[in-house]
Amino acid sequence: MNLLNLIKNLVTYDADREFYAKVFPDSVSIVDLVRLRKMHKDDLPHVLKIEAKNYQYPWSENVFKDCFIATTYSNWVCEDETENIIGYAVLSVGAGEAHVINISIDPEVQGLGIGHKMMTHLIEISGKKAETMFLEVRPSNQGAINLYNKLGFNEVGLRKGYYPAENGQREDAVILALELVSLF
Ligand SMILES: CC(C)(COP(=O)(O)OP(=O)(O)OC[C@H]1O[C@@H](n2cnc3c(N)ncnc32)[C@H](O)[C@@H]1OP(=O)(O)O)[C@@H](O)C(=O)NCCC(=O)NCCS
């Protein structure tokens, strides 16, 4: 019965938001209307388009396909109210550790709070299974670093020459960590 009420509330909540979005479009932000769901293989053409827009050295289709094979991985997309994919994330959880392997929001809708919402979702689902969440980020990616700092991540190390860079050079990765045990 409780489960039934929970489902009813969720459905009503979504229906309400859609109603307000249609009738009073200024009263509902895009972040409220975004939905997260598991990625399917047939989402990959949309995911790859965003990947190519966001990264100078994008993942290939095969790298994404491998993420469906690895049993510790869960792959997520976020959709706007018209079911357009506007972001995605790849998470690995195992041996008490969660790793955000990729998170990427369509440049058209960056800076609106969607990355924060996706990260919050990843933290919530990891918090039940892992003690610490880790991720790597380029030191030059200040926007992403700001997002992670805002969520409570701290710098715990450096991976020398981790990322490809221009002219055959390599760029270091900053390793950030978030203690999940203190949050849940
Ligand atoms: C990094 C990324 C995932 C952030 O997602 P987003 O939806 O644009 O970020 P949000 O709107 O949720 O921002 C949340 C916070 O992050 C920080 N932030 C995000 N983008 C920023 C930018 N361009 N400059 C400065 N701070 C930024 C801010 O602190 C922001 O909070 P505020 O709006 O209250 O100031 C997104 O910009 C992206 O996909 N970038 C390209 C791919 C990438 O670099 N992925 C991360 C690899 S480690």
The ligand as an SDF file (V2000), in Angstrom:
LIG
                    3D

 48 50  0  0  0  0  0  0  0  0999 V2000
   30.8180   20.1210  -16.0710 C   0  0  0  0  0  0  0  0  0  0  0  0
   29.3330   19.9530  -16.4230 C   0  0  0  0  0  0  0  0  0  0  0  0
   28.9280   18.4790  -16.3010 C   0  0  0  0  0  0  0  0  0  0  0  0
   28.5000   20.8060  -15.4390 C   0  0  0  0  0  0  0  0  0  0  0  0
   27.1250   20.6570  -15.7620 O   0  0  0  0  0  0  0  0  0  0  0  0
   26.1730   21.9540  -15.8320 P   0  0  0  0  0  0  0  0  0  0  0  0
   24.7950   21.4840  -15.9950 O   0  0  0  0  0  0  0  0  0  0  0  0
   26.7140   22.8660  -16.8730 O   0  0  0  0  0  0  0  0  0  0  0  0
   26.4310   22.5800  -14.4050 O   0  0  0  0  0  0  0  0  0  0  0  0
   25.3490   23.2070  -13.4050 P   0  0  0  0  0  0  0  0  0  0  0  0
   24.5270   24.2060  -14.1300 O   0  0  0  0  0  0  0  0  0  0  0  0
   24.6340   22.1110  -12.7050 O   0  0  0  0  0  0  0  0  0  0  0  0
   26.2930   23.9880  -12.4050 O   0  0  0  0  0  0  0  0  0  0  0  0
   26.4120   23.6390  -11.0550 C   0  0  0  0  0  0  0  0  0  0  0  0
   27.6060   24.4000  -10.4950 C   0  0  0  0  0  0  0  0  0  0  0  0
   28.7880   24.0370  -11.1910 O   0  0  0  0  0  0  0  0  0  0  0  0
   29.6470   25.1770  -11.3590 C   0  0  0  0  0  0  0  0  0  0  0  0
   29.7870   25.4460  -12.7940 N   0  0  0  0  0  0  0  0  0  0  0  0
   29.2000   24.7510  -13.7980 C   0  0  0  0  0  0  0  0  0  0  0  0
   29.6000   25.2700  -14.9890 N   0  0  0  0  0  0  0  0  0  0  0  0
   30.4330   26.2830  -14.7100 C   0  0  0  0  0  0  0  0  0  0  0  0
   31.1870   27.1940  -15.5210 C   0  0  0  0  0  0  0  0  0  0  0  0
   31.1590   27.1520  -16.8550 N   0  0  0  0  0  0  0  0  0  0  0  0
   31.9840   28.1020  -14.9090 N   0  0  0  0  0  0  0  0  0  0  0  0
   32.0460   28.1610  -13.5580 C   0  0  0  0  0  0  0  0  0  0  0  0
   31.3530   27.3240  -12.7350 N   0  0  0  0  0  0  0  0  0  0  0  0
   30.5550   26.4160  -13.3110 C   0  0  0  0  0  0  0  0  0  0  0  0
   28.9890   26.2950  -10.6040 C   0  0  0  0  0  0  0  0  0  0  0  0
   29.4760   26.2490   -9.2860 O   0  0  0  0  0  0  0  0  0  0  0  0
   27.5330   25.9000  -10.6470 C   0  0  0  0  0  0  0  0  0  0  0  0
   26.8070   26.4160   -9.5910 O   0  0  0  0  0  0  0  0  0  0  0  0
   26.1230   27.8790   -9.7420 P   0  0  0  0  0  0  0  0  0  0  0  0
   25.3080   27.8390  -10.9760 O   0  0  0  0  0  0  0  0  0  0  0  0
   25.3070   27.9910   -8.5000 O   0  0  0  0  0  0  0  0  0  0  0  0
   27.2320   28.8450   -9.8260 O   0  0  0  0  0  0  0  0  0  0  0  0
   29.0360   20.4790  -17.8620 C   0  0  0  0  0  0  0  0  0  0  0  0
   29.4500   21.8220  -17.9480 O   0  0  0  0  0  0  0  0  0  0  0  0
   29.6620   19.6700  -18.9610 C   0  0  0  0  0  0  0  0  0  0  0  0
   29.0510   18.7210  -19.4630 O   0  0  0  0  0  0  0  0  0  0  0  0
   30.9040   20.0430  -19.3920 N   0  0  0  0  0  0  0  0  0  0  0  0
   31.5700   19.3570  -20.4790 C   0  0  0  0  0  0  0  0  0  0  0  0
   31.9480   17.9370  -20.1330 C   0  0  0  0  0  0  0  0  0  0  0  0
   32.7900   17.9100  -18.8710 C   0  0  0  0  0  0  0  0  0  0  0  0
   33.7110   18.7010  -18.7010 O   0  0  0  0  0  0  0  0  0  0  0  0
   32.4900   16.9580  -17.9890 N   0  0  0  0  0  0  0  0  0  0  0  0
   33.1880   16.7730  -16.7370 C   0  0  0  0  0  0  0  0  0  0  0  0
   34.4070   15.9700  -16.9630 C   0  0  0  0  0  0  0  0  0  0  0  0
   35.2930   15.6970  -15.4410 S   0  0  0  0  0  0  0  0  0  0  0  0
  1  2  1  0
  2  3  1  0
  2  4  1  0
  2 36  1  0
  4  5  1  0
  5  6  1  0
  6  7  2  0
  6  8  1  0
  6  9  1  0
  9 10  1  0
 10 11  2  0
 10 12  1  0
 10 13  1  0
 13 14  1  0
 14 15  1  0
 15 16  1  0
 15 30  1  0
 16 17  1  0
 17 18  1  0
 17 28  1  0
 18 19  1  0
 18 27  1  0
 19 20  2  0
 20 21  1  0
 21 22  1  0
 21 27  2  0
 22 23  1  0
 22 24  2  0
 24 25  1  0
 25 26  2  0
 26 27  1  0
 28 29  1  0
 28 30  1  0
 30 31  1  0
 31 32  1  0
 32 33  2  0
 32 34  1  0
 32 35  1  0
 36 37  1  0
 36 38  1  0
 38 39  2  0
 38 40  1  0
 40 41  1  0
 41 42  1  0
 42 43  1  0
 43 44  2  0
 43 45  1  0
 45 46  1  0
 46 47  1  0
 47 48  1  0
M  END
$$$$
